[in-house]
Every structure is written in C-alpha cells, then in structure tokens.
C-alpha cells in the first residue's frame, strides 16, 4: 500500500515538473529577452493641429516584439 502511494506521489511530481518546464520554455522569450531594438521604419507625420511629429517603429532582433515610439 505504501509503495503505491509513493509511486503516485512521484508520478504527480514528475508531471508537475514537466508542465512547469514547458510553461517556462513557452514564455521564456517574454521573460528573458533583453530587447536588442532595431529601427524598422521612421515616419514623419503632418497634422494640421499639432504640426509635424516623428514616429519610429522598432523591432526586437531576438523576440520579434514591435514597439512604436512617437517623438
């Protein structure tokens, strides 16, 4: 009886470990990226009310995240 309980506990522990490893690996890009930004495009925006402003679109080389910065 004790051997069955120990086997069940070990099996559950192994399943939890596998799940956590898969979860961390899936989200590693979001958590572990240092974001090496590269300029993708630079736009000049003309507005009748605010005048001219600049917009830069950046893309991370490592994870592909896109960021838009208005200057």
N, CA, C and O atoms as a Tripos MOL2 file, in Angstrom:
@<TRIPOS>MOLECULE
protein
  284   283    71     0     0
PROTEIN
NO_CHARGES

@<TRIPOS>ATOM
      1 N           0.8210   -1.1910    0.0000 N.3       1 UNK1
      2 CA          0.0000    0.0000    0.0000 C.3       1 UNK1
      3 C           0.8690    1.2610    0.0000 C.2       1 UNK1
      4 O           0.6010    2.2070   -0.7400 O.2       1 UNK1
      5 N           1.9030    1.2650    0.8280 N.am      2 UNK2
      6 CA          2.8030    2.4170    0.9120 C.3       2 UNK2
      7 C           3.5530    2.6140   -0.4020 C.2       2 UNK2
      8 O           3.7900    3.7480   -0.8190 O.2       2 UNK2
      9 N           3.9240    1.5250   -1.0490 N.am      3 UNK3
     10 CA          4.6480    1.6170   -2.3220 C.3       3 UNK3
     11 C           3.7780    2.2510   -3.4020 C.2       3 UNK3
     12 O           4.2850    2.9950   -4.2410 O.2       3 UNK3
     13 N           2.5020    1.9720   -3.3910 N.am      4 UNK4
     14 CA          1.5820    2.5580   -4.3790 C.3       4 UNK4
     15 C           1.4500    4.0600   -4.1480 C.2       4 UNK4
     16 O           1.4520    4.8330   -5.1060 O.2       4 UNK4
     17 N           1.3370    4.4750   -2.9150 N.am      5 UNK5
     18 CA          1.2160    5.9040   -2.5940 C.3       5 UNK5
     19 C           2.4860    6.6460   -2.9950 C.2       5 UNK5
     20 O           2.4190    7.7410   -3.5530 O.2       5 UNK5
     21 N           3.6350    6.0560   -2.7130 N.am      6 UNK6
     22 CA          4.9120    6.6790   -3.0870 C.3       6 UNK6
     23 C           5.0190    6.7890   -4.6060 C.2       6 UNK6
     24 O           5.4840    7.8070   -5.1190 O.2       6 UNK6
     25 N           4.6000    5.7680   -5.3190 N.am      7 UNK7
     26 CA          4.6330    5.7830   -6.7890 C.3       7 UNK7
     27 C           3.7170    6.8750   -7.3380 C.2       7 UNK7
     28 O           4.0810    7.5660   -8.2890 O.2       7 UNK7
     29 N           2.5480    7.0320   -6.7560 N.am      8 UNK8
     30 CA          1.6190    8.0720   -7.1880 C.3       8 UNK8
     31 C           2.2030    9.4600   -6.9340 C.2       8 UNK8
     32 O           2.1100   10.3370   -7.7920 O.2       8 UNK8
     33 N           2.7980    9.6620   -5.7730 N.am      9 UNK9
     34 CA          3.3990   10.9550   -5.4380 C.3       9 UNK9
     35 C           4.5430   11.2760   -6.3990 C.2       9 UNK9
     36 O           4.6620   12.4110   -6.8610 O.2       9 UNK9
     37 N           5.3760   10.2990   -6.6990 N.am     10 UNK10
     38 CA          6.4920   10.5140   -7.6300 C.3      10 UNK10
     39 C           5.9560   10.8350   -9.0320 C.2      10 UNK10
     40 O           6.4920   11.7090   -9.7130 O.2      10 UNK10
     41 N           4.9120   10.1410   -9.4590 N.am     11 UNK11
     42 CA          4.3250   10.3910  -10.7750 C.3      11 UNK11
     43 C           3.7550   11.8020  -10.8730 C.2      11 UNK11
     44 O           3.9510   12.4880  -11.8760 O.2      11 UNK11
     45 N           3.0580   12.2270   -9.8410 N.am     12 UNK12
     46 CA          2.4990   13.5810   -9.8250 C.3      12 UNK12
     47 C           3.6180   14.6200   -9.8420 C.2      12 UNK12
     48 O           3.5130   15.6320  -10.5350 O.2      12 UNK12
     49 N           4.6730   14.3800   -9.0920 N.am     13 UNK13
     50 CA          5.8150   15.2960   -9.0630 C.3      13 UNK13
     51 C           6.4580   15.4120  -10.4420 C.2      13 UNK13
     52 O           6.8100   16.5100  -10.8740 O.2      13 UNK13
     53 N           6.6110   14.2980  -11.1240 N.am     14 UNK14
     54 CA          7.1960   14.3030  -12.4720 C.3      14 UNK14
     55 C           6.2980   15.0670  -13.4400 C.2      14 UNK14
     56 O           6.7960   15.8500  -14.2490 O.2      14 UNK14
     57 N           4.9900   14.8560  -13.3730 N.am     15 UNK15
     58 CA          4.0650   15.5730  -14.2540 C.3      15 UNK15
     59 C           4.1010   17.0780  -14.0120 C.2      15 UNK15
     60 O           4.0930   17.8600  -14.9640 O.2      15 UNK15
     61 N           4.1410   17.4850  -12.7610 N.am     16 UNK16
     62 CA          4.2110   18.9090  -12.4350 C.3      16 UNK16
     63 C           5.5110   19.5110  -12.9600 C.2      16 UNK16
     64 O           5.5140   20.6210  -13.4940 O.2      16 UNK16
     65 N           6.6060   18.7870  -12.8110 N.am     17 UNK17
     66 CA          7.9000   19.2650  -13.3010 C.3      17 UNK17
     67 C           7.8820   19.4390  -14.8170 C.2      17 UNK17
     68 O           8.3740   20.4410  -15.3350 O.2      17 UNK17
     69 N           7.3180   18.4700  -15.5240 N.am     18 UNK18
     70 CA          7.2290   18.5590  -16.9890 C.3      18 UNK18
     71 C           6.3630   19.7410  -17.3970 C.2      18 UNK18
     72 O           6.7140   20.4740  -18.3210 O.2      18 UNK18
     73 N           5.2390   19.9340  -16.7230 N.am     19 UNK19
     74 CA          4.3580   21.0580  -17.0290 C.3      19 UNK19
     75 C           5.0640   22.3910  -16.8050 C.2      19 UNK19
     76 O           4.9790   23.2820  -17.6490 O.2      19 UNK19
     77 N           5.7570   22.5400  -15.6840 N.am     20 UNK20
     78 CA          6.4380   23.7970  -15.3830 C.3      20 UNK20
     79 C           7.5580   24.0850  -16.3810 C.2      20 UNK20
     80 O           7.7410   25.2290  -16.7960 O.2      20 UNK20
     81 N           8.3060   23.0510  -16.7680 N.am     21 UNK21
     82 CA          9.3640   23.2430  -17.7540 C.3      21 UNK21
     83 C           8.7930   23.7080  -19.0890 C.2      21 UNK21
     84 O           9.3550   24.5960  -19.7290 O.2      21 UNK21
     85 N           7.6820   23.1150  -19.5120 N.am     22 UNK22
     86 CA          7.0460   23.5100  -20.7700 C.3      22 UNK22
     87 C           6.5150   24.9400  -20.6740 C.2      22 UNK22
     88 O           6.6350   25.7070  -21.6290 O.2      22 UNK22
     89 N           5.9390   25.3010  -19.5470 N.am     23 UNK23
     90 CA          5.3990   26.6430  -19.3460 C.3      23 UNK23
     91 C           6.5040   27.7000  -19.3920 C.2      23 UNK23
     92 O           6.3620   28.7310  -20.0500 O.2      23 UNK23
     93 N           7.5910   27.4320  -18.6940 N.am     24 UNK24
     94 CA          8.7060   28.3760  -18.6690 C.3      24 UNK24
     95 C           9.3350   28.4870  -20.0550 C.2      24 UNK24
     96 O           9.6890   29.5840  -20.4870 O.2      24 UNK24
     97 N           9.4750   27.3800  -20.7440 N.am     25 UNK25
     98 CA         10.0590   27.4000  -22.0770 C.3      25 UNK25
     99 C           9.1760   28.1780  -23.0570 C.2      25 UNK25
    100 O           9.6860   28.8780  -23.9310 O.2      25 UNK25
    101 N           7.8730   28.0580  -22.9120 N.am     26 UNK26
    102 CA          6.9400   28.7750  -23.7870 C.3      26 UNK26
    103 C           7.0250   30.2770  -23.5720 C.2      26 UNK26
    104 O           6.9640   31.0380  -24.5380 O.2      26 UNK26
    105 N           7.1650   30.7190  -22.3350 N.am     27 UNK27
    106 CA          7.1640   32.1390  -22.0050 C.3      27 UNK27
    107 C           8.5700   32.7110  -21.8190 C.2      27 UNK27
    108 O           8.7170   33.8440  -21.3600 O.2      27 UNK27
    109 N           9.5850   31.9530  -22.1640 N.am     28 UNK28
    110 CA         10.9610   32.4030  -21.9530 C.3      28 UNK28
    111 C          11.2810   33.6460  -22.7770 C.2      28 UNK28
    112 O          12.0210   34.5130  -22.3120 O.2      28 UNK28
    113 N          10.7440   33.7510  -23.9830 N.am     29 UNK29
    114 CA         11.0170   34.9240  -24.8190 C.3      29 UNK29
    115 C          10.5100   36.2000  -24.1670 C.2      29 UNK29
    116 O          11.1780   37.2320  -24.2240 O.2      29 UNK29
    117 N           9.3430   36.1420  -23.5530 N.am     30 UNK30
    118 CA          8.7880   37.3250  -22.9150 C.3      30 UNK30
    119 C           9.5540   37.6940  -21.6470 C.2      30 UNK30
    120 O           9.7700   38.8740  -21.3730 O.2      30 UNK30
    121 N           9.9600   36.6970  -20.8790 N.am     31 UNK31
    122 CA         10.6110   36.9580  -19.5990 C.3      31 UNK31
    123 C          12.1080   37.1960  -19.7380 C.2      31 UNK31
    124 O          12.6820   37.9940  -18.9980 O.2      31 UNK31
    125 N          12.7430   36.5080  -20.6820 N.am     32 UNK32
    126 CA         14.1990   36.5200  -20.7230 C.3      32 UNK32
    127 C          14.8190   37.3680  -21.8100 C.2      32 UNK32
    128 O          16.0420   37.3700  -21.9510 O.2      32 UNK32
    129 N          14.0270   38.0880  -22.5820 N.am     33 UNK33
    130 CA         14.5790   38.8540  -23.6920 C.3      33 UNK33
    131 C          15.1460   40.1780  -23.1860 C.2      33 UNK33
    132 O          14.5330   40.8630  -22.3680 O.2      33 UNK33
    133 N          16.3310   40.5200  -23.6940 N.am     34 UNK34
    134 CA         16.9580   41.7960  -23.3370 C.3      34 UNK34
    135 C          16.6350   42.8840  -24.3450 C.2      34 UNK34
    136 O          17.1330   44.0020  -24.2170 O.2      34 UNK34
    137 N          15.8110   42.5860  -25.3470 N.am     35 UNK35
    138 CA         15.3330   43.5010  -26.3700 C.3      35 UNK35
    139 C          16.4620   44.2960  -27.0280 C.2      35 UNK35
    140 O          16.8000   45.4020  -26.6040 O.2      35 UNK35
    141 N          17.0240   43.7130  -28.0580 N.am     36 UNK36
    142 CA         18.0110   44.3780  -28.9010 C.3      36 UNK36
    143 C          17.2330   45.0360  -30.0350 C.2      36 UNK36
    144 O          16.9710   44.4040  -31.0590 O.2      36 UNK36
    145 N          16.8570   46.3290  -29.8520 N.am     37 UNK37
    146 CA         15.9590   47.0160  -30.7680 C.3      37 UNK37
    147 C          16.6740   47.4200  -32.0480 C.2      37 UNK37
    148 O          17.8210   47.8650  -32.0290 O.2      37 UNK37
    149 N          15.9690   47.2530  -33.1570 N.am     38 UNK38
    150 CA         16.4540   47.6580  -34.4770 C.3      38 UNK38
    151 C          15.3810   48.5510  -35.1060 C.2      38 UNK38
    152 O          14.1910   48.2460  -35.0310 O.2      38 UNK38
    153 N          15.8090   49.6550  -35.7260 N.am     39 UNK39
    154 CA         14.8610   50.5690  -36.3540 C.3      39 UNK39
    155 C          14.3050   49.9260  -37.6150 C.2      39 UNK39
    156 O          15.0570   49.5390  -38.5090 O.2      39 UNK39
    157 N          12.9840   49.8160  -37.6780 N.am     40 UNK40
    158 CA         12.3060   49.2350  -38.8370 C.3      40 UNK40
    159 C          11.8610   50.3260  -39.8040 C.2      40 UNK40
    160 O          12.0320   50.1970  -41.0160 O.2      40 UNK40
    161 N          11.2870   51.4080  -39.2600 N.am     41 UNK41
    162 CA         10.8190   52.4970  -40.1160 C.3      41 UNK41
    163 C          10.8070   53.8030  -39.3220 C.2      41 UNK41
    164 O          10.6230   53.8130  -38.1050 O.2      41 UNK41
    165 N          11.0090   54.9000  -40.0490 N.am     42 UNK42
    166 CA         10.9000   56.2310  -39.4770 C.3      42 UNK42
    167 C           9.8990   56.9990  -40.3270 C.2      42 UNK42
    168 O          10.0580   57.0990  -41.5440 O.2      42 UNK42
    169 N           8.8700   57.5400  -39.6900 N.am     43 UNK43
    170 CA          7.8250   58.2590  -40.4100 C.3      43 UNK43
    171 C           7.7190   59.6900  -39.8990 C.2      43 UNK43
    172 O           7.8930   59.9570  -38.7100 O.2      43 UNK43
    173 N           7.4320   60.5960  -40.8130 N.am     44 UNK44
    174 CA          7.1710   61.9810  -40.4530 C.3      44 UNK44
    175 C           5.6750   62.2080  -40.6270 C.2      44 UNK44
    176 O           5.1350   62.0120  -41.7150 O.2      44 UNK44
    177 N           5.0120   62.6170  -39.5620 N.am     45 UNK45
    178 CA          3.5610   62.7690  -39.5690 C.3      45 UNK45
    179 C           3.2120   64.2490  -39.5590 C.2      45 UNK45
    180 O           3.6620   64.9980  -38.6920 O.2      45 UNK45
    181 N           2.4040   64.6640  -40.5340 N.am     46 UNK46
    182 CA          1.9630   66.0580  -40.6340 C.3      46 UNK46
    183 C           0.5250   66.1480  -40.1250 C.2      46 UNK46
    184 O          -0.3570   65.4200  -40.5810 O.2      46 UNK46
    185 N           0.3070   67.0440  -39.1840 N.am     47 UNK47
    186 CA         -1.0080   67.2270  -38.5960 C.3      47 UNK47
    187 C          -1.3450   68.7180  -38.6160 C.2      47 UNK47
    188 O          -0.4920   69.5520  -38.3110 O.2      47 UNK47
    189 N          -2.5630   69.0470  -38.9680 N.am     48 UNK48
    190 CA         -2.9650   70.4580  -39.0440 C.3      48 UNK48
    191 C          -2.9860   71.1300  -37.6760 C.2      48 UNK48
    192 O          -2.7680   72.3380  -37.5790 O.2      48 UNK48
    193 N          -3.2430   70.3700  -36.6290 N.am     49 UNK49
    194 CA         -3.3800   70.9540  -35.2980 C.3      49 UNK49
    195 C          -2.0670   70.9440  -34.5210 C.2      49 UNK49
    196 O          -1.7300   71.9300  -33.8670 O.2      49 UNK49
    197 N          -1.3250   69.8440  -34.5850 N.am     50 UNK50
    198 CA         -0.1080   69.7060  -33.7790 C.3      50 UNK50
    199 C           1.1570   70.0010  -34.5660 C.2      50 UNK50
    200 O           2.2250   70.1080  -33.9630 O.2      50 UNK50
    201 N           1.0880   70.1350  -35.8550 N.am     51 UNK51
    202 CA          2.2860   70.3710  -36.6630 C.3      51 UNK51
    203 C           2.8880   69.0450  -37.1140 C.2      51 UNK51
    204 O           2.1690   68.0890  -37.4030 O.2      51 UNK51
    205 N           4.1990   69.0040  -37.1700 N.am     52 UNK52
    206 CA          4.9050   67.8130  -37.6450 C.3      52 UNK52
    207 C           5.4840   67.0450  -36.4610 C.2      52 UNK52
    208 O           6.0810   67.6340  -35.5600 O.2      52 UNK52
    209 N           5.3060   65.7410  -36.4710 N.am     53 UNK53
    210 CA          5.9140   64.8880  -35.4520 C.3      53 UNK53
    211 C           6.5730   63.7000  -36.1400 C.2      53 UNK53
    212 O           6.3040   63.4130  -37.3060 O.2      53 UNK53
    213 N           7.4210   63.0290  -35.4170 N.am     54 UNK54
    214 CA          8.1450   61.8860  -35.9610 C.3      54 UNK54
    215 C           7.7250   60.6220  -35.2200 C.2      54 UNK54
    216 O           7.4630   60.6440  -34.0170 O.2      54 UNK54
    217 N           7.6670   59.5400  -35.9520 N.am     55 UNK55
    218 CA          7.2990   58.2490  -35.3830 C.3      55 UNK55
    219 C           8.3520   57.2270  -35.8200 C.2      55 UNK55
    220 O           8.7080   57.1530  -36.9960 O.2      55 UNK55
    221 N           8.8420   56.4440  -34.8610 N.am     56 UNK56
    222 CA          9.8380   55.4230  -35.1490 C.3      56 UNK56
    223 C           9.2600   54.0730  -34.7650 C.2      56 UNK56
    224 O           8.7200   53.9140  -33.6700 O.2      56 UNK56
    225 N           9.3700   53.1010  -35.6610 N.am     57 UNK57
    226 CA          8.9220   51.7380  -35.3800 C.3      57 UNK57
    227 C          10.1530   50.8840  -35.1590 C.2      57 UNK57
    228 O          11.0350   50.8100  -36.0150 O.2      57 UNK57
    229 N          10.2070   50.2350  -33.9970 N.am     58 UNK58
    230 CA         11.3480   49.4100  -33.6130 C.3      58 UNK58
    231 C          10.9180   47.9510  -33.5270 C.2      58 UNK58
    232 O           9.7880   47.6530  -33.1400 O.2      58 UNK58
    233 N          11.8260   47.0370  -33.8900 N.am     59 UNK59
    234 CA         11.5780   45.5960  -33.7820 C.3      59 UNK59
    235 C          12.7450   44.9750  -33.0330 C.2      59 UNK59
    236 O          13.9060   45.2600  -33.3280 O.2      59 UNK59
    237 N          12.4310   44.1230  -32.0590 N.am     60 UNK60
    238 CA         13.4600   43.4140  -31.3130 C.3      60 UNK60
    239 C          14.0380   42.3040  -32.1940 C.2      60 UNK60
    240 O          13.2900   41.5190  -32.7770 O.2      60 UNK60
    241 N          15.3600   42.2410  -32.2900 N.am     61 UNK61
    242 CA         16.0270   41.2250  -33.1130 C.3      61 UNK61
    243 C          15.8620   39.8280  -32.5220 C.2      61 UNK61
    244 O          15.8740   38.8390  -33.2550 O.2      61 UNK61
    245 N          15.7090   39.7420  -31.2090 N.am     62 UNK62
    246 CA         15.6710   38.4430  -30.5400 C.3      62 UNK62
    247 C          14.2760   37.8180  -30.5000 C.2      62 UNK62
    248 O          14.1120   36.6480  -30.8440 O.2      62 UNK62
    249 N          13.2650   38.5950  -30.0810 N.am     63 UNK63
    250 CA         11.9360   38.0030  -29.8790 C.3      63 UNK63
    251 C          10.8920   38.4750  -30.8800 C.2      63 UNK63
    252 O           9.8090   37.8940  -30.9390 O.2      63 UNK63
    253 N          11.1790   39.5180  -31.6770 N.am     64 UNK64
    254 CA         10.2530   39.9870  -32.6800 C.3      64 UNK64
    255 C           9.1950   40.9550  -32.1810 C.2      64 UNK64
    256 O           8.2740   41.2900  -32.9250 O.2      64 UNK64
    257 N           9.3040   41.4110  -30.9450 N.am     65 UNK65
    258 CA          8.3280   42.3600  -30.4010 C.3      65 UNK65
    259 C           8.4340   43.6890  -31.1540 C.2      65 UNK65
    260 O           9.5330   44.1410  -31.4750 O.2      65 UNK65
    261 N           7.2900   44.3060  -31.4300 N.am     66 UNK66
    262 CA          7.2460   45.5640  -32.1650 C.3      66 UNK66
    263 C           6.8610   46.6940  -31.2140 C.2      66 UNK66
    264 O           5.9640   46.5530  -30.3830 O.2      66 UNK66
    265 N           7.5660   47.8240  -31.3550 N.am     67 UNK67
    266 CA          7.3310   48.9690  -30.4900 C.3      67 UNK67
    267 C           7.2550   50.2210  -31.3630 C.2      67 UNK67
    268 O           8.0950   50.4240  -32.2400 O.2      67 UNK67
    269 N           6.2570   51.0470  -31.1230 N.am     68 UNK68
    270 CA          6.1000   52.2950  -31.8600 C.3      68 UNK68
    271 C           6.3560   53.4470  -30.9030 C.2      68 UNK68
    272 O           5.7370   53.5320  -29.8430 O.2      68 UNK68
    273 N           7.2790   54.3420  -31.2830 N.am     69 UNK69
    274 CA          7.6400   55.4770  -30.4420 C.3      69 UNK69
    275 C           7.3400   56.7560  -31.1970 C.2      69 UNK69
    276 O           7.8060   56.9490  -32.3200 O.2      69 UNK69
    277 N           6.5640   57.6230  -30.5810 N.am     70 UNK70
    278 CA          6.2420   58.9120  -31.1880 C.3      70 UNK70
    279 C           7.1350   59.9700  -30.5760 C.2      70 UNK70
    280 O           7.1730   60.1270  -29.3550 O.2      70 UNK70
    281 N           7.8560   60.6980  -31.4190 N.am     71 UNK71
    282 CA          8.7950   61.7100  -30.9380 C.3      71 UNK71
    283 C           8.2560   63.0960  -31.1530 C.2      71 UNK71
    284 O           8.9150   64.0760  -30.8070 O.2      71 UNK71
@<TRIPOS>BOND
     1     1     2 1
     2     2     3 1
     3     3     4 2
     4     3     5 am
     5     5     6 1
     6     6     7 1
     7     7     8 2
     8     7     9 am
     9     9    10 1
    10    10    11 1
    11    11    12 2
    12    11    13 am
    13    13    14 1
    14    14    15 1
    15    15    16 2
    16    15    17 am
    17    17    18 1
    18    18    19 1
    19    19    20 2
    20    19    21 am
    21    21    22 1
    22    22    23 1
    23    23    24 2
    24    23    25 am
    25    25    26 1
    26    26    27 1
    27    27    28 2
    28    27    29 am
    29    29    30 1
    30    30    31 1
    31    31    32 2
    32    31    33 am
    33    33    34 1
    34    34    35 1
    35    35    36 2
    36    35    37 am
    37    37    38 1
    38    38    39 1
    39    39    40 2
    40    39    41 am
    41    41    42 1
    42    42    43 1
    43    43    44 2
    44    43    45 am
    45    45    46 1
    46    46    47 1
    47    47    48 2
    48    47    49 am
    49    49    50 1
    50    50    51 1
    51    51    52 2
    52    51    53 am
    53    53    54 1
    54    54    55 1
    55    55    56 2
    56    55    57 am
    57    57    58 1
    58    58    59 1
    59    59    60 2
    60    59    61 am
    61    61    62 1
    62    62    63 1
    63    63    64 2
    64    63    65 am
    65    65    66 1
    66    66    67 1
    67    67    68 2
    68    67    69 am
    69    69    70 1
    70    70    71 1
    71    71    72 2
    72    71    73 am
    73    73    74 1
    74    74    75 1
    75    75    76 2
    76    75    77 am
    77    77    78 1
    78    78    79 1
    79    79    80 2
    80    79    81 am
    81    81    82 1
    82    82    83 1
    83    83    84 2
    84    83    85 am
    85    85    86 1
    86    86    87 1
    87    87    88 2
    88    87    89 am
    89    89    90 1
    90    90    91 1
    91    91    92 2
    92    91    93 am
    93    93    94 1
    94    94    95 1
    95    95    96 2
    96    95    97 am
    97    97    98 1
    98    98    99 1
    99    99   100 2
   100    99   101 am
   101   101   102 1
   102   102   103 1
   103   103   104 2
   104   103   105 am
   105   105   106 1
   106   106   107 1
   107   107   108 2
   108   107   109 am
   109   109   110 1
   110   110   111 1
   111   111   112 2
   112   111   113 am
   113   113   114 1
   114   114   115 1
   115   115   116 2
   116   115   117 am
   117   117   118 1
   118   118   119 1
   119   119   120 2
   120   119   121 am
   121   121   122 1
   122   122   123 1
   123   123   124 2
   124   123   125 am
   125   125   126 1
   126   126   127 1
   127   127   128 2
   128   127   129 am
   129   129   130 1
   130   130   131 1
   131   131   132 2
   132   131   133 am
   133   133   134 1
   134   134   135 1
   135   135   136 2
   136   135   137 am
   137   137   138 1
   138   138   139 1
   139   139   140 2
   140   139   141 am
   141   141   142 1
   142   142   143 1
   143   143   144 2
   144   143   145 am
   145   145   146 1
   146   146   147 1
   147   147   148 2
   148   147   149 am
   149   149   150 1
   150   150   151 1
   151   151   152 2
   152   151   153 am
   153   153   154 1
   154   154   155 1
   155   155   156 2
   156   155   157 am
   157   157   158 1
   158   158   159 1
   159   159   160 2
   160   159   161 am
   161   161   162 1
   162   162   163 1
   163   163   164 2
   164   163   165 am
   165   165   166 1
   166   166   167 1
   167   167   168 2
   168   167   169 am
   169   169   170 1
   170   170   171 1
   171   171   172 2
   172   171   173 am
   173   173   174 1
   174   174   175 1
   175   175   176 2
   176   175   177 am
   177   177   178 1
   178   178   179 1
   179   179   180 2
   180   179   181 am
   181   181   182 1
   182   182   183 1
   183   183   184 2
   184   183   185 am
   185   185   186 1
   186   186   187 1
   187   187   188 2
   188   187   189 am
   189   189   190 1
   190   190   191 1
   191   191   192 2
   192   191   193 am
   193   193   194 1
   194   194   195 1
   195   195   196 2
   196   195   197 am
   197   197   198 1
   198   198   199 1
   199   199   200 2
   200   199   201 am
   201   201   202 1
   202   202   203 1
   203   203   204 2
   204   203   205 am
   205   205   206 1
   206   206   207 1
   207   207   208 2
   208   207   209 am
   209   209   210 1
   210   210   211 1
   211   211   212 2
   212   211   213 am
   213   213   214 1
   214   214   215 1
   215   215   216 2
   216   215   217 am
   217   217   218 1
   218   218   219 1
   219   219   220 2
   220   219   221 am
   221   221   222 1
   222   222   223 1
   223   223   224 2
   224   223   225 am
   225   225   226 1
   226   226   227 1
   227   227   228 2
   228   227   229 am
   229   229   230 1
   230   230   231 1
   231   231   232 2
   232   231   233 am
   233   233   234 1
   234   234   235 1
   235   235   236 2
   236   235   237 am
   237   237   238 1
   238   238   239 1
   239   239   240 2
   240   239   241 am
   241   241   242 1
   242   242   243 1
   243   243   244 2
   244   243   245 am
   245   245   246 1
   246   246   247 1
   247   247   248 2
   248   247   249 am
   249   249   250 1
   250   250   251 1
   251   251   252 2
   252   251   253 am
   253   253   254 1
   254   254   255 1
   255   255   256 2
   256   255   257 am
   257   257   258 1
   258   258   259 1
   259   259   260 2
   260   259   261 am
   261   261   262 1
   262   262   263 1
   263   263   264 2
   264   263   265 am
   265   265   266 1
   266   266   267 1
   267   267   268 2
   268   267   269 am
   269   269   270 1
   270   270   271 1
   271   271   272 2
   272   271   273 am
   273   273   274 1
   274   274   275 1
   275   275   276 2
   276   275   277 am
   277   277   278 1
   278   278   279 1
   279   279   280 2
   280   279   281 am
   281   281   282 1
   282   282   283 1
   283   283   284 2
@<TRIPOS>SUBSTRUCTURE
     1 UNK1         2 RESIDUE 1 A UNK
     2 UNK2         6 RESIDUE 1 A UNK
     3 UNK3        10 RESIDUE 1 A UNK
     4 UNK4        14 RESIDUE 1 A UNK
     5 UNK5        18 RESIDUE 1 A UNK
     6 UNK6        22 RESIDUE 1 A UNK
     7 UNK7        26 RESIDUE 1 A UNK
     8 UNK8        30 RESIDUE 1 A UNK
     9 UNK9        34 RESIDUE 1 A UNK
    10 UNK10       38 RESIDUE 1 A UNK
    11 UNK11       42 RESIDUE 1 A UNK
    12 UNK12       46 RESIDUE 1 A UNK
    13 UNK13       50 RESIDUE 1 A UNK
    14 UNK14       54 RESIDUE 1 A UNK
    15 UNK15       58 RESIDUE 1 A UNK
    16 UNK16       62 RESIDUE 1 A UNK
    17 UNK17       66 RESIDUE 1 A UNK
    18 UNK18       70 RESIDUE 1 A UNK
    19 UNK19       74 RESIDUE 1 A UNK
    20 UNK20       78 RESIDUE 1 A UNK
    21 UNK21       82 RESIDUE 1 A UNK
    22 UNK22       86 RESIDUE 1 A UNK
    23 UNK23       90 RESIDUE 1 A UNK
    24 UNK24       94 RESIDUE 1 A UNK
    25 UNK25       98 RESIDUE 1 A UNK
    26 UNK26      102 RESIDUE 1 A UNK
    27 UNK27      106 RESIDUE 1 A UNK
    28 UNK28      110 RESIDUE 1 A UNK
    29 UNK29      114 RESIDUE 1 A UNK
    30 UNK30      118 RESIDUE 1 A UNK
    31 UNK31      122 RESIDUE 1 A UNK
    32 UNK32      126 RESIDUE 1 A UNK
    33 UNK33      130 RESIDUE 1 A UNK
    34 UNK34      134 RESIDUE 1 A UNK
    35 UNK35      138 RESIDUE 1 A UNK
    36 UNK36      142 RESIDUE 1 A UNK
    37 UNK37      146 RESIDUE 1 A UNK
    38 UNK38      150 RESIDUE 1 A UNK
    39 UNK39      154 RESIDUE 1 A UNK
    40 UNK40      158 RESIDUE 1 A UNK
    41 UNK41      162 RESIDUE 1 A UNK
    42 UNK42      166 RESIDUE 1 A UNK
    43 UNK43      170 RESIDUE 1 A UNK
    44 UNK44      174 RESIDUE 1 A UNK
    45 UNK45      178 RESIDUE 1 A UNK
    46 UNK46      182 RESIDUE 1 A UNK
    47 UNK47      186 RESIDUE 1 A UNK
    48 UNK48      190 RESIDUE 1 A UNK
    49 UNK49      194 RESIDUE 1 A UNK
    50 UNK50      198 RESIDUE 1 A UNK
    51 UNK51      202 RESIDUE 1 A UNK
    52 UNK52      206 RESIDUE 1 A UNK
    53 UNK53      210 RESIDUE 1 A UNK
    54 UNK54      214 RESIDUE 1 A UNK
    55 UNK55      218 RESIDUE 1 A UNK
    56 UNK56      222 RESIDUE 1 A UNK
    57 UNK57      226 RESIDUE 1 A UNK
    58 UNK58      230 RESIDUE 1 A UNK
    59 UNK59      234 RESIDUE 1 A UNK
    60 UNK60      238 RESIDUE 1 A UNK
    61 UNK61      242 RESIDUE 1 A UNK
    62 UNK62      246 RESIDUE 1 A UNK
    63 UNK63      250 RESIDUE 1 A UNK
    64 UNK64      254 RESIDUE 1 A UNK
    65 UNK65      258 RESIDUE 1 A UNK
    66 UNK66      262 RESIDUE 1 A UNK
    67 UNK67      266 RESIDUE 1 A UNK
    68 UNK68      270 RESIDUE 1 A UNK
    69 UNK69      274 RESIDUE 1 A UNK
    70 UNK70      278 RESIDUE 1 A UNK
    71 UNK71      282 RESIDUE 1 A UNK
